[in-house]
Amino acid sequence: MPCSGDSTSLCGGPFSLQLYVSTKFNSVGLSPDLTQSTVPLPNGWQAASADNTTSTLSSTCIREVPGRALTGASMASGSMTIEMCLNFCGSKGFQFAAVQYASECRCDNELRNGASLSAVSSSCGMPCAGNPTQSCGGM
């Protein structure tokens, strides 16, 4: 689903995570096809992507799984933005960060419980609680 603030970017939706990966923390073994920058993000972060070899923007929206895809740390805020989530996860040293449900942030160093970058979702698009021009996953 296109972002409400930028129709060239894909955003979160129902039971979906807007996933980002750190280029600074725990990312030594990442391959170049795992990350793709899609929106202006804090230094050291990129949108996670299973495939950036095409000319179209690869989805950074993945389906949530039972037991959660990211279980390392989480926070919720009525003023949630993508930057707030990435800064929170980065400050904890996590490689992955995701926004979900407009106001939730989840972090981990790996995708868990069968979550996969190839399990893309087109259901992302819930406006962030702290900045409605950004999308923060889905419900």
C-alpha positions, 0 to 999 in steps of 0.5 A: 500500500502506498504511503499517504505522505509519499505514494512512491514508498510502500507502507505498513498495514493490517498484521504487518510490520514496517521493517528497517535494518541497522547498518551500524549495529550487529550488521557485519554479515549483511548482504547488499541485497538485504537492505534498500533505502526507501525514506529519509531515515536516521543515520545508520538505518535502511529499509529492509528488503528481500530484493532491490534488484528491480527498478521498482521499490521493494516492499519493506512491509512484512506480515506479522507472525504468531508469537511476533517477528521481533521480540527483543524489545518494544515500546509504545507511544502516542507520539510514535514516529519512524525516527523515534522507533529507530532511535529506540532500537538503535540505542538498545543495540538492535539490528532490526526495528519495526513500527506497527499499529501506528504507535508501537515499536519492536526490535530484535537482532533477527526475524523470529517465529518464521517471519521472513523478508520474503513474506511481504504484505501490501497492507501497510499504511496506518499513519504514525501516531506522532506524524500522520505523514509517515506510515507505521505498519498496520494493526 
